[in-house]
Amino acid sequence: MAPTGATTPSSKSTGEILTDLWELIRDYAKQETIDPLRSIGRFLMWGLPGAILLTLGLLFGSLAILRGLQTETGAHLTGSWDYVPHIGALLFAALGAGLSAMAIKRPFKNSEAIR
């Protein structure tokens, strides 16, 4: 007599077993390859344009600071002080890049919503 809750083994043919095995392998491959690629696609759909726009913003912001300091300070930042506007633009770019790097490293508030 079989214990309570035990099932009797079903006799499947070799073809049915191979079909089940093929479906199991196919479903596992889909789960482990296609689904992650879809989530990466959604991430890149927003991340790539954001990175391009952020880079352009830093570039144009740095140029604006550089040209603004060069034209608005007149003769004060010329001669031996002509490097100061370049340092100001460099500091702006470094600050923007540093803030971006900190935002990238920060964990998401709701990491389960992304998966």
C-alpha positions in Angstrom: 0.0 0.0 0.0 1.3 3.5 -0.9 1.7 6.1 1.9 -1.0 8.8 2.1 -0.4 11.6 -0.3 2.0 9.6 -2.5 1.2 9.5 -6.2 1.6 6.5 -8.3 4.2 6.9 -11.1 2.5 7.6 -14.4 3.9 5.7 -17.4 4.8 8.2 -20.1 6.2 7.3 -23.4 9.7 8.4 -24.4 8.2 10.9 -26.9 6.1 12.5 -24.2 9.1 12.8 -21.8 11.2 14.3 -24.6 8.4 16.8 -25.4 8.1 17.8 -21.7 11.9 18.2 -21.5 12.0 20.3 -24.6 9.2 22.6 -23.3 11.0 22.9 -20.0 14.3 23.8 -21.6 12.6 26.3 -24.0 10.6 28.0 -21.2 13.7 28.3 -19.0 15.7 29.8 -21.9 13.0 32.3 -22.5 12.9 33.2 -18.8 16.6 33.6 -18.5 17.4 35.4 -21.8 14.4 37.1 -23.4 12.9 38.6 -20.3 16.1 40.2 -19.1 16.8 41.6 -22.6 13.3 43.2 -22.6 14.0 44.9 -19.2 17.4 46.1 -20.5 15.7 47.5 -23.5 13.3 49.5 -21.4 16.2 50.7 -19.3 18.2 51.8 -22.4 15.1 53.4 -23.9 15.2 56.0 -21.1 18.8 55.8 -20.0 20.5 56.5 -23.4 18.6 59.7 -24.3 19.0 60.8 -20.7 22.8 60.3 -20.8 23.0 62.2 -24.1 20.9 65.1 -22.8 22.9 65.3 -19.6 26.2 65.3 -21.5 25.0 68.1 -23.8 23.7 70.0 -20.8 27.1 69.8 -19.0 28.9 70.7 -22.2 26.8 73.8 -22.9 26.7 74.8 -19.3 30.5 74.7 -19.1 30.8 76.7 -22.2 28.3 79.2 -20.9 30.2 79.6 -17.7 33.5 79.9 -19.5 32.3 82.5 -22.0 30.4 84.4 -19.3 33.4 84.7 -17.1 35.6 85.7 -20.0 33.3 88.4 -21.3 31.7 89.8 -18.1 34.8 90.2 -16.0 36.5 92.5 -18.6 40.1 93.1 -17.9 40.1 91.6 -14.4 40.7 88.0 -15.6 43.2 88.6 -18.4 46.9 88.3 -18.7 48.2 86.1 -15.9 44.7 85.4 -14.7 43.3 84.1 -17.9 43.1 80.5 -16.6 40.5 81.3 -13.9 37.5 81.1 -16.3 38.7 77.7 -17.5 39.0 76.5 -13.9 35.5 77.7 -13.2 34.1 75.8 -16.2 36.1 72.7 -15.2 34.7 72.8 -11.6 31.2 73.1 -13.0 31.7 70.0 -15.2 33.3 68.1 -12.4 30.5 69.0 -10.0 27.9 67.9 -12.6 29.7 64.6 -13.3 30.2 63.9 -9.6 26.5 64.5 -8.9 25.6 62.2 -11.8 27.9 59.5 -10.5 26.4 59.7 -7.0 22.9 59.4 -8.5 24.0 56.3 -10.4 25.4 54.6 -7.4 22.5 55.4 -5.1 20.1 52.4 -4.8 16.6 52.7 -6.0 14.0 53.5 -3.4 11.7 50.7 -4.7 13.9 48.2 -6.3 11.2 45.6 -6.6 9.2 47.9 -8.9 11.9 47.7 -11.6 12.0 44.0 -11.8 
